[in-house]
Amino acid sequence: MNHLMRELAPVTDEAWAFVEEEATRSIKHVLAGRRTIDFSGPHGWSRGAVDIGRIEPLDPGALGRVEVAQRSVLPLIEIRSPFTLSRSELFTADRGATDLDLTAVVTAARTAALAEDHVVFHGYGPGGIVGIVAASPHDPVPISDDYSGYPEHVATAVGALRAAGIAGPFAIALGARCFTGVTETTEHGGYPVFEHLRQILGGPVVWAPAVDGAVVLSQRGGDFELTVGEDFSVGYRSHDGDSLELYIEESVAFRINTPDAAVHLAYF
């Protein structure tokens, strides 16, 4: 038995398979950060921190005539998204049903995925994590609901990155509002804005519902790194005669090596 305590749950292998499949599908549908930055892991639940290769000098005090320093690390944070399932609904999987009501799984999975992407793009102050948007030294590129102008906005962002010595190819993470507008818009002459953006960037255009506005960032590698200890996993909390309390959890850390490698496109 491990910390997920799944062996204590009154859930058959067939029902677990349905829950895990739905959770995995829903998480992959929402996640955007992992498609645009470096990924390290999974390293397991026991991984507690990332060594960032720096030290903090300390007063040796009673240790005498020695030099003392403490290694600096970036602690992983644990993200947990709870949900409740009906035991009777799960039992239908054992009878051959394939249309289980797993709405709660979808909601919890989406919540967990959005939390990870928020950490990446907008940071998490209580965990000491600075996101890509706040770390960027570039002036935000102003955008509006005139999506026919997005190729110009993206070209401006790419130009700023190149002027800072940041090589491509580049990607753009489009918030939900931006993505809908871009995919529905054509330029004069009928050319899709979506395809024009891909040509300017040389990389992917990604739906990123956790992003406020949009972010253009380099795909050259080495600039942004997401470290995962335990990847998204379903665990057991408790149960009664009618329902089960479960959760989806992960442990993550995020660090930025090159703040200059991204530009925020912000609504004004």
RODONU-752632 format. One record per residue: x, y, z of N, C-alpha, C, O, CB in turn. Coordinates in steps of 0.1 Angstrom, whole numbers, padded with zeros to 4 digits, always signed. Atoms other than C-alpha are relative to their C-alpha. Glycine has a CB too. Layout:
XYZXYZXYZXYZXYZ
...
//
This chain:
+0008-0012+0000+0000+0000+0000+0009+0012+0000+0019+0013+0007-0010+0000+0012
-0007-0012+0000+0012+0035-0008-0009+0011+0006-0020+0009+0010+0005+0004-0014
+0007-0011-0006+0001+0070+0003-0014+0003-0007-0022+0010-0001+0008+0012-0001
+0013-0002+0006-0028+0070-0022-0011-0009+0006-0023-0006+0004+0001-0003-0015
+0009+0009-0008-0045+0042-0001-0011-0006-0008-0022-0008-0003-0006+0009+0011
+0010+0005+0009-0064+0029-0031-0005-0014+0004-0016-0018+0001+0005+0000-0014
+0004+0013-0004-0064-0006-0017-0012+0000+0011-0018-0011+0012+0012-0008+0006
+0011-0001-0010-0088+0006+0010-0014+0004-0006-0024+0003+0001+0004+0010+0011
+0012-0005+0007-0114+0018-0015-0008-0012-0005-0002-0021-0011+0003+0010-0011
+0009+0011+0005-0144-0005-0023-0003+0003-0015-0014+0005-0019-0013-0001+0008
+0001-0003+0014-0137+0000-0060+0007-0012-0007+0018-0015-0004+0006+0013-0004
-0006+0011+0008-0131-0029-0085+0009+0006-0010+0010+0018-0013-0012-0008-0006
-0010-0003+0010-0104-0029-0111-0007+0007-0012-0002+0016-0018+0008-0012-0005
+0007-0006+0011-0130-0022-0138-0005+0014+0002-0003+0023-0006-0013-0009-0003
+0004-0014-0004-0144+0009-0120+0012+0009+0000+0011+0020-0004-0008+0000+0013
-0012-0008-0001-0109+0022-0113+0005+0004-0014+0009+0015-0017+0011-0007+0007
-0004-0003+0014-0101+0019-0150-0008+0011-0007-0002+0019-0013-0001-0013-0009
+0009-0010+0006-0131+0040-0160+0004+0014+0006+0006+0024-0001-0014-0003+0003
-0004-0013-0006-0121+0067-0134+0013+0005-0005+0014+0017-0008+0000-0002+0015
-0013-0004+0004-0085+0068-0144+0000+0005-0015+0007+0015-0018+0011-0011+0002
+0000-0004+0014-0092+0069-0181-0007+0014-0002-0002+0022-0010-0008-0010-0008
+0007-0013+0001-0117+0098-0177+0009+0011+0006+0010+0022+0000-0013+0000+0007
-0008-0010-0006-0093+0117-0154+0012+0003-0009+0015+0015-0011+0006-0005+0014
-0012-0003+0009-0063+0113-0178-0005+0007-0012+0002+0017-0017+0006-0014-0004
+0005-0007+0012-0084+0123-0208-0003+0015+0003+0000+0024-0005-0012-0007-0006
+0004-0013-0003-0097+0154-0191+0012+0009+0003+0012+0021+0000-0010+0000+0012
-0012-0008-0003-0063+0165-0178+0007+0004-0012+0011+0015-0014+0009-0008+0010
-0008-0002+0013-0046+0161-0212-0007+0011-0008-0001+0018-0015+0002-0013-0007
+0007-0009+0008-0074+0181-0228+0003+0015+0004+0003+0024-0004-0015-0003+0001
-0001-0014-0005-0068+0212-0206+0015+0004+0001+0017+0016-0002-0006+0000+0014
-0014-0005-0002-0030+0212-0199+0006+0006-0012+0005+0001-0023+0008-0012+0004
-0007-0007+0010-0011+0237-0219+0015+0002+0002+0023+0001-0007-0007+0013-0003
-0014-0003-0004+0021+0244-0200+0010-0010-0005+0020-0007-0010+0001+0002+0014
-0009+0011+0003+0036+0210-0206+0003-0001-0015+0012-0007-0020-0005-0013+0004
-0002+0000+0015+0032+0216-0244+0009+0011-0005+0012+0011-0016-0013+0001-0007
-0007-0012+0005+0052+0248-0244+0013+0002+0008+0021+0010+0004-0008+0012+0002
-0013-0002-0008+0080+0244-0217+0006-0013+0002+0001-0024-0001-0004+0007+0013
-0008+0012-0004+0106+0219-0205-0007-0007+0011-0013-0001+0020+0014+0003+0003
+0006+0008-0010+0093+0190-0184+0010-0010+0006+0017-0016-0002-0012-0008-0006
-0009+0009-0006+0113+0170-0159-0009-0009+0010-0015-0004+0019+0011+0007+0008
+0008+0009-0009+0097+0139-0142-0008-0010-0008-0006-0011-0020-0009+0008+0009
+0002-0001-0014+0079+0123-0129+0011-0007+0009+0016-0017+0005-0014-0007+0004
-0011+0005-0008+0104+0117-0101-0005-0007+0013+0003-0012+0021+0008+0012+0005
+0006+0008-0012+0080+0101-0075-0004+0009+0011+0000+0021+0013+0011-0010+0004
+0005-0007-0011+0062+0112-0044+0010+0004+0010+0008+0015+0017-0011-0009+0007
-0010-0003-0010+0093+0112-0023+0009+0013-0004+0015+0018+0005+0009-0011+0002
-0007-0012+0004+0109+0141-0043-0006+0012+0006-0018+0015+0004+0001+0001-0016
+0006-0011-0008+0105+0171-0021+0005+0014-0005-0001+0024-0002+0004-0001+0014
-0005-0013+0004+0126+0198-0038+0009-0001-0012+0013-0012-0016+0008+0007+0012
-0010-0001+0011+0147+0209-0068+0012+0008+0004+0011+0019+0009-0007+0007-0012
-0012-0007-0003+0183+0218-0063+0003+0010-0010+0004+0007-0022+0012-0010+0001
-0002-0011+0010+0188+0252-0080+0014+0004-0001+0017+0013-0008-0009+0012+0004
-0014-0002+0002+0226+0251-0077+0006+0012+0007+0017+0016+0003+0002+0000-0014
-0005-0012-0007+0230+0281-0054+0001-0002+0015-0005-0012+0020-0009+0012-0003
-0002+0001-0014+0240+0286-0018-0003+0013+0007-0002+0024+0001+0014-0005+0004
+0001-0012-0008+0233+0311+0010+0010-0001+0012+0010-0011+0020-0014+0001+0006
-0010+0000-0011+0263+0319+0033-0006+0001+0014-0016+0008+0015+0011+0011-0002
+0005+0000-0014+0257+0313+0070+0011+0004+0010+0023+0002+0007-0006-0014+0004
-0009-0004-0011+0273+0326+0102+0005-0013+0006-0004-0021+0011-0006+0010+0010
-0004+0013-0006+0295+0297+0114-0002-0001+0015-0003-0012+0021+0015-0002-0002
+0003+0001-0014+0289+0307+0150+0009-0009+0008+0022-0008+0008-0014-0003+0003
-0007+0010-0009+0299+0279+0174+0009-0010-0008+0016-0018-0002-0009-0007+0009
-0008+0010+0008+0314+0259+0145+0014+0004-0001+0023-0004-0006-0007-0002-0014
-0014-0004+0000+0346+0279+0147+0004+0007-0013-0004+0013-0020+0008-0012+0003
-0006-0007+0011+0369+0291+0120-0002-0008-0013+0007-0013-0019+0015+0002+0002
+0004+0007+0013+0350+0275+0090-0009+0009-0007-0015+0019-0002-0006-0014+0003
+0010-0007+0008+0329+0288+0062-0012-0010-0002-0010-0022-0004+0006+0003-0014
+0013+0008+0000+0293+0276+0062-0009+0006-0010-0011+0018-0011-0006-0001+0014
+0010-0005+0009+0267+0278+0035-0011-0011-0001-0009-0023+0002+0006+0002-0015
+0011+0009+0001+0233+0263+0030-0005-0001-0015-0006+0009-0022-0012+0005+0008
+0005+0002+0013+0221+0248-0003-0014+0006-0002-0022+0004+0007+0000-0015-0004
+0013-0005+0003+0192+0266-0019-0008-0009-0008-0003-0015-0018+0001+0014-0007
+0009+0010+0007+0163+0245-0031-0013+0007-0003-0017+0016+0004-0001-0013+0008
+0014-0005+0003+0129+0251-0047-0009-0012+0004-0010-0022-0002-0001+0003-0015
+0009+0011-0005+0103+0230-0027-0011-0002-0010-0016+0007-0016-0005+0004+0014
+0011+0003+0008+0077+0212-0046-0013+0003+0008-0013+0002+0020+0000-0015-0004
+0013-0001-0007+0041+0220-0038-0009-0011-0004-0008-0017-0015-0007+0014-0004
+0010+0010+0003+0013+0195-0036-0014+0006-0003-0019+0014+0004-0001-0010+0012
+0013-0005+0004-0019+0201-0055-0010-0011+0000-0007-0022-0005+0001+0006-0015
+0010+0011-0002-0050+0181-0046-0014+0005-0003-0018+0015+0002+0001-0006+0015
+0013-0003+0004-0084+0182-0062-0010-0011+0004-0010-0021-0003-0001+0003-0016
+0009+0010-0005-0111+0163-0043-0013-0001-0008-0017+0008-0014-0003+0002+0015
+0013+0002+0006-0143+0148-0057-0007-0012+0006-0001-0020+0013+0002-0002-0015
+0008+0010-0006-0171+0125-0047-0007-0008-0011-0012-0002-0021-0011+0006+0010
+0007+0009+0009-0185+0095-0066-0010-0009+0007-0008-0013+0018+0010-0008-0008
+0010+0009-0005-0216+0074-0061+0004-0014-0001+0009-0019-0012-0014+0002-0007
-0004+0014+0000-0209+0038-0051-0009-0008-0010-0004-0017-0017+0000-0006+0014
+0009+0007+0008-0240+0026-0069+0004+0002-0015+0002-0007-0023-0014+0004+0002
-0004-0003+0014-0228+0043-0101+0012-0008-0004+0013-0013-0015+0002+0015-0002
-0012+0007+0003-0194+0027-0099-0003-0015-0002+0003-0022-0009+0010+0002+0011
+0003+0014+0001-0210-0007-0094-0005-0004-0014-0004-0016-0018-0011-0004+0010
+0005+0003+0013-0226-0004-0128+0011-0005-0010+0009-0012-0020-0008+0012-0006
-0011+0004+0009-0192-0008-0144+0003-0015+0001+0007-0021-0009+0013+0007+0004
-0002+0014-0001-0190-0043-0130-0011-0008-0007-0009-0020-0009+0000-0004+0015
+0011+0006+0007-0223-0051-0147+0001+0002-0015-0007-0003-0023-0013+0004+0005
-0002-0002+0015-0209-0041-0181-0004+0014-0005-0003+0016-0017-0007-0010-0007
+0004-0013+0005-0221-0005-0182+0012+0008-0005+0023+0007+0001-0007+0008+0011
-0011-0008+0006-0199+0019-0203-0004+0015+0000+0004+0023-0005+0003-0005-0014
+0005-0014+0000-0219+0051-0197+0000+0006+0014-0010+0012+0017-0013+0002-0007
+0000-0005-0014-0209+0059-0161-0001+0015+0000+0005+0022-0008+0012-0005+0007
+0001-0015-0003-0217+0094-0148+0013+0004+0007+0014+0002+0020-0013+0004+0007
-0013-0003-0006-0181+0106-0142+0002+0016-0001+0013+0020-0002+0011-0007-0007
-0001-0015+0001-0189+0144-0143+0009+0005+0011+0017+0014+0009-0014+0006+0002
-0009-0005-0011-0172+0148-0109+0015-0002-0003+0023+0006+0001-0004-0007+0013
-0014+0003+0004-0140+0132-0122+0005+0011-0010+0016+0016-0009+0001-0014-0006
-0004-0010+0010-0140+0156-0152+0003+0013+0007+0012+0020+0003-0011+0001-0011
-0001-0013-0006-0145+0186-0130+0013+0001+0009+0020+0011+0008-0012+0003+0009
-0012+0000-0009-0118+0176-0105+0013+0000-0009+0023+0006-0005+0000-0012+0009
-0012+0000+0009-0093+0168-0134+0002+0013-0006+0014+0018-0007-0002-0011-0010
-0001-0013+0006-0100+0201-0150+0006+0010+0010+0014+0018+0007-0013+0005-0006
-0004-0009-0011-0095+0219-0117+0015-0002+0002+0022+0008+0004-0008-0002+0012
-0014+0003-0003-0062+0202-0111+0009+0005-0012+0020+0011-0009+0002-0015+0002
-0008-0004+0012-0049+0208-0147+0001+0016+0000+0012+0021-0003-0006-0005-0012
+0000-0014+0000-0059+0245-0145+0009+0006+0011+0016+0016+0009-0014+0006+0002
-0008-0004-0011-0041+0248-0112+0015+0000-0004+0023+0009-0001-0002-0008+0013
-0014+0002+0005-0008+0235-0127+0003+0011-0010+0014+0017-0009+0002-0014-0006
-0002-0011+0010-0011+0259-0157+0001+0014+0006+0008+0022+0002-0010-0001-0011
-0001-0013-0007-0018+0288-0134+0013+0002+0007+0019+0013+0006-0012+0001+0010
-0014+0000-0006+0014+0280-0115+0010+0004-0010+0019+0013-0008+0003-0013+0007
-0010-0002+0011+0033+0280-0148-0001+0014-0005+0009+0021-0006-0002-0010-0011
+0001-0012+0007+0019+0311-0164-0002+0012+0010+0003+0023+0006-0012+0000-0009
+0003-0012-0009+0008+0333-0134+0005-0002+0014+0004+0007+0022-0015+0002+0001
-0007+0002-0013+0027+0318-0105-0009-0003+0011-0021-0005+0010+0007+0013+0003
+0008+0003-0012+0016+0310-0070+0008+0006+0012+0017+0000+0017-0002-0015+0002
-0007-0007-0010+0027+0335-0043+0003-0008+0013+0014-0008+0017-0007+0012+0003
-0002+0007-0012+0021+0314-0012+0011-0011-0001+0017-0015+0009-0013-0006+0005
-0010+0010+0002+0044+0287-0027+0013+0005-0005+0022-0002-0008-0005-0010-0010
-0013-0006+0005+0071+0312-0037+0003-0002-0014+0015-0002-0018+0011-0005+0009
-0002+0003+0015+0066+0305-0074-0004+0012-0008-0015+0017-0007-0008-0012-0004
+0003-0011+0009+0068+0333-0099-0003-0006-0014+0004-0014-0019+0013+0010-0001
+0004+0005+0013+0050+0327-0132+0007+0007-0011+0013+0017-0009-0015+0001-0001
-0006-0005+0012+0061+0334-0167-0004+0015-0002+0004+0023-0006-0004-0008-0012
+0005-0013+0003+0039+0365-0170+0006+0011+0009+0011+0021+0004-0015+0001+0002
-0006-0010-0009+0052+0383-0139+0015+0001-0002+0020+0012+0001-0004-0004+0014
-0015-0001+0001+0088+0374-0146+0005+0007-0012+0016+0012-0013+0005-0014+0000
-0005-0006+0012+0089+0388-0181+0003+0014+0001-0005+0022+0007-0011-0002-0011
-0004-0014-0001+0108+0421-0183-0006+0008-0012-0005+0020-0012+0015+0001+0000
+0005-0008+0011+0091+0430-0216-0013+0007+0003-0021+0002+0010-0001-0010-0012
+0013-0006-0002+0063+0454-0218-0011-0008-0007-0009-0014-0018+0000+0014-0007
+0011+0008+0006+0030+0436-0224-0005+0006-0013-0005+0018-0015-0012-0001+0010
+0006-0004+0012+0016+0438-0259-0015+0002+0001-0021-0008+0005+0004-0010-0012
+0015-0001-0002-0019+0453-0258-0008-0006-0010-0005-0005-0022-0003+0015+0001
+0009+0007+0010-0046+0433-0274-0015+0004+0003-0018+0009+0014+0001-0015+0001
+0014-0003-0001-0084+0437-0279-0008-0011-0006-0002-0022-0008-0004+0014-0006
+0008+0010+0006-0113+0418-0293+0000+0001-0015-0008-0006-0022-0014+0001+0005
-0002-0001+0014-0102+0428-0328+0010-0011-0004+0022-0008-0005+0004+0014-0005
-0010+0011+0002-0087+0394-0336+0007+0000-0013+0016-0007-0015-0008-0013+0002
-0006-0001+0012-0079+0403-0371+0014+0006+0001+0023+0005-0008-0008+0007-0011
-0013-0007-0003-0050+0423-0356+0010-0008+0007+0021-0004+0010-0003+0013+0008
-0009+0008-0008-0035+0394-0338+0013-0004-0007+0024-0005+0000-0007-0013+0004
-0013+0002+0006-0008+0386-0364+0009+0011+0002+0021+0009+0005-0002-0002-0015
-0008-0012-0003+0005+0421-0359+0005+0000+0014+0017+0002+0017-0007+0013-0003
-0004+0000-0014+0005+0417-0321+0010-0011+0002+0020-0009+0010-0013-0003+0009
-0009+0011-0002+0022+0383-0323+0014+0003-0006+0024+0000+0000-0005-0013-0006
-0012-0004+0006+0048+0397-0347+0008+0010+0009+0020+0009+0009-0003+0006-0014
-0006-0009-0010+0055+0425-0322+0007-0007+0011+0018-0004+0015-0010+0010+0005
-0005+0008-0011+0060+0400-0294+0013-0008-0005+0023-0008+0002-0010-0010+0005
-0011+0008+0005+0083+0378-0316+0012+0009-0002+0023+0006+0000-0004-0007-0013
-0011-0010+0002+0103+0409-0326+0007+0004+0013+0019+0006+0013-0006+0012-0007
-0006-0003-0013+0108+0418-0289+0009-0011+0005+0020-0008+0010-0011+0003+0010
-0008+0012-0004+0121+0383-0282+0013-0001-0008+0023-0003-0002-0008-0013-0001
-0012+0001+0008+0145+0383-0311+0009+0012+0003+0022+0010+0003-0004+0001-0015
-0008-0012-0003+0157+0418-0302+0008-0003+0014+0018+0003+0016-0008+0013+0001
-0006+0003-0013+0165+0404-0267+0010-0012-0001+0015-0017+0009-0010-0003+0010
-0009+0011+0002+0186+0376-0283-0006-0014+0003+0001-0024+0004+0012+0001+0009
+0007+0013-0002+0160+0349-0278-0004-0006-0013-0011+0000-0022-0013+0002+0009
+0002+0007+0012+0159+0324-0306-0013-0008+0000-0019-0011+0011+0011-0009-0004
+0013+0008+0002+0128+0305-0320+0004-0014-0001+0015-0018+0001-0008+0005-0011
+0014-0004+0003+0108+0287-0328-0007+0004+0012-0003+0003+0023-0007-0012-0007
+0008-0006-0010+0081+0303-0308-0014-0007+0001-0018-0013-0009-0001+0015-0001
+0014+0005-0002+0047+0292-0294-0008+0011+0006-0003+0020+0012+0000-0013+0009
+0009-0009-0007+0017+0310-0282-0010-0008+0008-0017-0017+0003-0007+0010-0010
+0010+0006-0008-0005+0300-0253-0012+0010+0001-0010+0021+0007+0005-0003+0015
+0011-0009+0002-0039+0315-0260-0011-0003+0011-0015-0014+0012-0007-0001-0013
+0011+0002-0010-0064+0320-0231-0013-0003-0008-0014-0001-0020-0002+0013+0008
+0012+0005+0006-0099+0308-0237-0007+0011-0009-0011+0008-0020-0010-0005+0010
+0006-0011+0007-0112+0342-0248+0007+0003-0013+0001+0004-0024+0000+0013+0008
-0008-0002+0012-0083+0347-0273-0002-0011-0010-0003-0009-0022+0015+0002+0004
+0000+0011+0009-0084+0312-0287-0013+0000-0008-0013-0003-0020+0001-0013+0008
+0012+0000+0007-0121+0314-0295-0001+0011-0011-0005+0008-0022-0012+0002+0010
+0000-0011+0010-0117+0348-0312+0009-0003-0012+0005+0000-0023+0004+0012+0007
-0010+0003+0011-0086+0337-0332-0005-0011-0009-0004-0009-0021+0013-0004+0006
+0004+0012+0008-0101+0304-0344-0012+0004-0009-0015-0003-0019-0003-0012+0008
+0012-0004+0007-0133+0322-0356+0003+0011-0010-0007+0015-0017-0011+0004+0009
-0002-0012+0007-0116+0351-0374+0009-0003-0013+0018-0011-0012+0008+0010+0008
-0008+0001+0012-0103+0353-0410+0004+0015-0004-0003+0024-0001-0008-0006-0012
-0005-0013+0004-0082+0382-0424-0007+0003-0013-0014-0005-0019+0015+0000-0001
+0005-0004+0013-0092+0401-0455+0006-0009-0011+0018-0011-0011+0004+0015-0003
-0004+0010+0009-0090+0377-0483-0003-0015+0004-0002-0024-0003+0015+0001-0003
+0005+0013-0004-0103+0348-0462+0010-0009+0006+0008-0020+0009-0006-0007-0011
-0010+0008-0005-0070+0336-0448-0002-0001+0016-0003+0009+0022+0014+0005-0003
+0002+0002-0015-0074+0321-0412+0011+0007+0008+0023+0005+0005-0001-0015+0003
-0010-0006-0009-0057+0341-0385+0008-0010+0007+0020-0009+0009-0008+0009+0010
-0007+0011-0007-0049+0309-0367+0012-0005-0008+0023-0007-0002-0010-0012+0002
-0011+0005+0008-0027+0297-0396+0011+0011-0002+0022+0007-0003-0005-0004-0014
-0010-0011+0001-0011+0331-0400+0009+0000+0013+0021+0003+0012-0007+0014-0002
-0008+0000-0013+0000+0329-0363+0010-0011+0000+0022-0009+0004-0009-0001+0012
-0010+0012+0000+0016+0295-0368+0012+0003-0009+0023+0000-0006-0007-0012-0005
-0011-0004+0009+0036+0309-0397+0010+0010+0006+0022+0009+0005-0005+0006-0013
-0009-0010-0007+0049+0338-0377+0008-0006+0011+0020-0003+0013-0009+0012+0006
-0006+0006-0012+0057+0317-0347+0010-0011-0004+0021-0012+0002-0010-0006+0009
-0008+0012+0003+0072+0286-0364-0002-0011+0010+0005-0021+0009+0014+0004+0000
+0003+0010-0010+0057+0267-0335-0015-0001+0002-0023+0005-0005+0007+0003+0013
+0015+0002-0002+0023+0257-0320-0008+0011+0005-0003+0020+0012-0001-0012+0010
+0010-0009-0006-0008+0277-0312-0008-0009+0010-0015-0018+0005-0009+0007-0011
+0005+0009-0010-0020+0262-0279-0012+0007+0007-0011+0018+0012+0011-0004+0010
+0011-0004-0008-0054+0265-0262+0004-0001+0015+0008-0012+0019-0013-0008-0002
-0005+0000-0014-0045+0275-0226-0010+0008+0009-0009+0020+0012+0014+0007+0001
+0011-0007-0007-0077+0283-0206+0004+0006+0014-0003+0014+0019-0011-0010+0003
-0004-0006-0013-0057+0291-0174+0007+0014-0002+0010+0021+0007+0010-0009+0007
-0008-0012+0003-0039+0320-0192-0010+0012-0001-0020+0011-0007+0008-0001-0013
+0007-0013+0002-0052+0356-0189+0006+0007-0012+0018+0012-0011+0001+0009+0013
-0005-0006+0012-0048+0370-0224+0008-0011-0008+0002-0021-0011+0010+0012+0003
-0007+0009+0007-0020+0352-0242+0015+0002+0004+0019+0012+0008-0002+0001-0015
-0015-0001-0003+0018+0344-0238+0007-0006-0013+0004-0017-0017+0003-0008+0013
-0009+0005+0011+0043+0341-0267+0013-0003+0007+0019+0005+0014+0002+0011-0011
-0013+0004-0006+0074+0322-0256+0008-0009-0009+0003-0015-0018-0003-0008+0013
-0010+0007+0008+0105+0306-0270-0002-0015+0002-0005-0020+0013+0014+0004+0002
+0000+0015-0001+0106+0268-0278+0014-0005-0001+0016-0017-0004-0009-0005-0011
-0014+0004+0002+0144+0267-0280+0004-0010+0011+0014-0018+0009+0009+0011-0001
-0003+0009-0011+0145+0249-0246+0009+0007+0010+0017+0015+0006+0006-0013-0005
-0009-0005-0010+0162+0256-0213-0004+0013+0007+0002+0017+0016+0013+0003-0006
+0004-0012-0006+0142+0287-0204-0010-0001+0012-0009+0006+0022-0007+0009-0011
+0010+0002-0011+0113+0274-0183-0001-0015+0002-0001-0023-0007-0014+0006-0005
+0000+0014-0003+0112+0241-0165-0011-0004+0011-0011+0002+0022+0013-0005+0005
+0010+0005-0009+0083+0223-0148+0005-0014+0005+0007-0023-0003-0014-0002-0006
-0005+0012-0006+0095+0196-0124-0012-0007+0008-0019-0001+0016+0012+0002+0010
+0012+0007-0007+0069+0169-0113+0006-0011+0008+0014-0020+0003-0009-0005-0011
-0003+0011-0009+0074+0146-0084-0009-0012-0003-0006-0021-0011+0000+0004+0015
+0011+0009+0004+0042+0126-0085-0008+0006-0010-0013+0017-0009-0009-0004+0013
+0009-0005+0010+0023+0130-0117-0014-0002+0004-0017-0009+0014+0003-0006-0014
+0014+0001-0004-0015+0133-0116-0004-0014+0003-0002-0023-0005-0009+0006-0012
+0004+0014-0005-0028+0103-0096-0013+0002+0007-0016+0012+0014+0011-0006+0009
+0013+0001-0007-0062+0093-0082+0003-0007+0013+0008-0018+0013-0011-0007-0008
-0002+0006-0013-0062+0086-0045-0013-0001+0008-0023+0005+0003+0010+0008+0009
+0012+0003-0008-0087+0074-0019+0001+0008+0014+0011+0008+0020-0002-0015+0003
+0000-0007-0013-0098+0095+0012-0009-0007+0010-0005-0010+0021-0005+0014-0002
+0009+0007-0009-0129+0078+0027-0012-0005-0008-0014-0002-0020-0004+0009+0012
+0013+0004+0006-0163+0062+0020-0010-0003+0010-0007-0005+0022+0002-0012-0009
+0011+0005-0009-0197+0055+0035-0008-0009-0009-0004-0014-0019-0008+0012+0005
+0008+0009+0007-0226+0034+0023-0004+0005-0014-0008-0004-0022-0012-0003+0008
+0005-0005+0013-0235+0057-0006+0011+0006-0009+0009+0005-0021-0010+0011+0003
-0009-0007+0008-0204+0075-0018+0015-0002+0004+0018-0007+0015-0003+0014-0001
-0014+0000-0002-0166+0076-0021+0006+0014-0001+0002+0022-0010+0007-0010-0009
-0007-0013+0001-0144+0106-0014+0014-0003-0006+0022-0010+0001+0001+0006+0014
-0012+0003+0007-0115+0105-0038+0007+0014-0003+0001+0024+0000-0002-0008-0013
-0006-0013+0003-0090+0131-0051+0010-0003-0011+0015-0014-0013+0007+0006+0012
-0011+0001+0010-0065+0138-0079+0011+0009+0005+0008+0021+0009-0005+0005-0015
-0011-0008-0005-0031+0150-0068+0013-0001-0008+0014-0010-0016+0003-0004+0014
-0014+0000+0006+0004+0159-0080+0009+0008+0008+0004+0016+0017-0001+0005-0015
-0009-0009-0007+0035+0175-0067+0009+0006-0011+0014-0001-0019+0009-0008+0011
-0007-0007+0011+0052+0202-0088+0009+0011+0005+0007+0017+0016-0010+0005-0010
-0007-0012-0002+0078+0229-0089+0003+0006-0013+0004-0001-0023+0014-0002+0008
-0002-0007+0012+0084+0255-0115+0010+0011+0001+0010+0019+0011-0013+0007-0006
-0010-0011-0001+0114+0277-0122+0003+0006-0014+0001-0001-0024+0013-0006+0006
-0002-0007+0013+0124+0302-0148+0015+0003+0000+0021+0009+0009-0008+0014+0000
-0015-0003+0002+0160+0304-0161+0002+0012-0009+0012+0019-0007+0006-0012-0007
-0001-0012+0008+0154+0331-0187-0013+0007-0001-0021+0005-0009+0005-0005-0015
+0012-0008+0000+0127+0356-0179-0003+0007-0013-0015+0009-0017+0000+0010+0011
+0002-0008+0013+0133+0374-0212-0006-0009-0011-0010-0003-0022+0014+0005-0005
+0004+0009+0011+0121+0343-0232-0015+0000-0002-0020-0009-0008+0005-0013+0003
+0014-0001+0002+0084+0353-0230-0005+0014+0000+0000+0023+0006-0007-0009+0011
+0007-0013+0001+0061+0382-0238-0015-0002+0003-0021-0011-0003+0002+0007-0013
+0014+0001-0004+0026+0387-0223-0008+0009-0010-0004+0020-0013-0003+0004+0014
+0010-0008+0008-0003+0398-0246-0012+0002+0009-0018-0008+0013-0004-0007-0014
+0010-0003-0010-0027+0415-0223-0012+0009-0005-0009+0018-0013+0006+0007+0012
+0011-0008+0003-0062+0429-0227+0001+0014+0008+0004+0014+0020-0013-0007+0004
+0000-0013-0006-0064+0467-0220-0013+0007-0003-0015+0018+0002+0012+0008-0005
//
